[in-house]
């Protein structure tokens, strides 16, 4: 009977997400991966196949957590527009938190930029994740249209893409070490974009 592995796969993936989030794919050496996961090289390769395999699973886990976070957040709001506005402000707030440095960047965007000319498989995965996020926003906006929260002629896909670009830009701006007030103001400005699409009462 085979002996069960002495590691926790979920814990290993969580550690991998944290490492790659801080250092990126190329910035994470195998020695750092071994230390972060507390696994020997043979166990890492036997479990994940390769560094690429580990990174791919970590990226998928990161995206899954992000999607779950959005769903959980939106469940707390009766108004879709108000929920999205609060979500944008929440992201700005997380970028301003000095104790949450990795949250300033986005692992998906980091991967997109880092892998564009070096790893087409991971680049394609990052593209797919971003497309899924855009679709999630578009679906929420479509629901807001049906509920009469935003004007009916709104192009939900186009607005979803705009919101995603604002979030990506905000996370990049946070790397400039803007003050908490400046980041919060950017969050308010991003949220205000949705005001122009609201149905006037």
N, C-alpha and C positions, 0 to 999 in steps of 0.2 A: 504494500500500500504506500503510495507516494507521500512524502512528508509535506504538510502544508507550509506555504511560504511564511517566513518570520516577519514579514512587513505588512503594513496596512496600505493597500493600493490607493485608497482615497486620500490617505494622509500623504502618500508619496506624490500624488498628483497635485495636491494643495501646495506642497513644498515646491514642486516644479513650477507651478503658476507663479508663485511669489518670486522665485529666482529669475525666471524669464522676464517677468514684469519689470524687475529692477535692471537686469543686465541685457535683455534681448537674447536672440538666438546666438549670434556670433560672439557676444560678450560673455557667454556662459561656457566655461571649459568643462570637460568631462570630470575633472577633479572637483570642481565646484558643484557639479551635479551630484557626484557621489556623496559629497559632504552634506549637501542640502537634503537629499533623500535618505541619507544614512543607509545606502545600499552599495554593495560591491558592483564593479563593472559587469561581471557575469550575470548578476541578478537583474541589472538594468536592461541589458541586451535581451535576456531571456523573457523579460516581462513586456518590454516596449519595442523590442526589435532593433532600435537604433536611436540615436539622438533625435533624428527627424521624427521618428514614431512617438517618442516621449513629448516632443514639442507639439506635435499635432494634437495629441490627446489633451495636453495642457491648454492649448488654444481653444479646443472644443469645450473643455470644462469652464474656462473663463467666459466664453460666449454664453454657455448655458446659465451660468450664475447671473450674468448681466440680464438675460431675458427674464429669468425668474425674479430678479430684483425689480424690473420694470413692471411686471405683472402684479407683484405684491404691492408696489407703490400705488399703481392705478386703482387697485381694489379698495383703497382707502378714500376714494373720491367719487362723489355722485356725478360731478361734472368732468367730462373728459378734458375739456380745455383747461380747466383749473388744475386738474391732475398733471397735465403735461407742463403747464407753466411752473408748478411746484417742482416737478422733476428736473427741469432746466435749472432752477435756482438751487436745487439740491446738489446737482453736479458741480455748480460753481462753488458751493460751500465746501464740497469735498476737496476741490482743487486748492482751496484756501487753507485747508487743515494741514499744518506743518507736520503733523504726526502721520499723515497719510500720503507721503510723497509719491508712491507709485501711482496713486489715484489721479495724479496730475496728468500722467500720460495714459495712453490706452494701448494695451498689449496688441490688440488687433491692428491698430494704425501703425504701431511700431513695426509689426511684422510685415505689413503691406509695404512700408518704405524700405525696410531692411532686406526683404526677400525679392523685391521687384526685379533685380538683375542677378540674383544669386541662387534662388531656390524657387522655381516656378510652381512646384507643388504646394508649398506653404503660402506662396503669393496667391494662388488660386483659392486656397482655403480661406485666407483673410478676405479676399474679394467676396466670397460666398457668405461669410459671416456679416460683412457690412451690408450686403444686399438683403439679408434676412432682417437685420435691424431696421433698415429702411422700410421693408415691408410691414414690420410691426407698427412703426409710426403711421404708415399709410392706412393700415387697417383701423387704427384708433381714430384717425382723422375722418375716415369714411363713416365710422360710427357716429362721430360728432356731427357730420353733415346730416345723417339720417335722423338724428335726434334734434336737429334744428339749432345746434350750438354755433355752427359756423356756416357761412353763406354757401348756398347750394352749388354755385359755379366754381368752387374751389377745386383746384387740381390737387388731390390728396397726395399723389406720388411726388409731384413737384415740391409741395410744401414739406413733405417728409424728408426729401433730399436736402432742402434748405435747413431744416432743423438739425439733421445729421451733420451738415457742413459747419453749422454754428458750434455744435458740441466738439467736433474735431478741432476747430479753430480755438475754442476756449481752452482745451487741454494743452494745445501748443503754446498759447499765450501764457498759461500758468507757469511754463518752464522759464519764463522771463522773471520769475519771482516777484510778480505783482503783489501788492498788498491785499489783505483780505477784503478791504473795502472796495478796491478796484475790481476784484474778481466778482464780488457780490453785485456790483453795479453792472458788470457784463451779464451776469445771470438775469438781472432785472430787464436789461435791454433785449436779451434773447427771448424772455417770456413775453415782452411787449409785442414781438412780431405777431403772436397769435391774436392779440387784441384787434388788429386790423382785419382779421378774418371773422370776427364774431358777428353774429346776427344782432342788429340793433333792436333793442326792446322799445 
